[in-house]
Amino acid sequence: LTGDTRITEALPKVGMAVGPLSQVFINLFVNASDALATAEIDEGRVVISSTQTEGFVQLFVHDNGPGIPRSSQRRIFEPYFTTKEPGKGTGMGLSIVRSLIHRAGGTISLRDVRFGTCFEIHLPIVERANLEEEVTPDEPAPEGETKRRRMLIIDDESRLLHALSRRLGNQYEVR
């Protein structure tokens, strides 16, 4: 699986913190990777691109996999709906992704493309510089040490757990 990023570096800030946005992308990447592996596509590719419209940043995640069957497309964001084999997923990934994006005031949809799967995400542009929540420690850290915020991640997909743990490990004590 290879990836290609076509994101303009000059994009404005959006109303979503780094942690939830990372979770959105990781979920979409894991789904693309699984679809490419199931279809036995040797040269799997995921392309991330972006544009800016009035008041929104548009993000696109497009893979060259087999695509989502038309009969399943209207249900993919429903909780517990999955196109994966039994035991391969819970059907919660895209539901959580949609929830995170909606909570940030955005939308996600499946874009009609000739091949593969393409998700289109719209996130509102914000003017606030710091989107991370401020957290005050419960107790002061011992002298000379900095207290780190803790994060508990629960998921039955080990690849997602490892990816999130690696991504968030610099900022949080991840369990």
Disulfide bonds with the S-S distance in Angstrom:
none
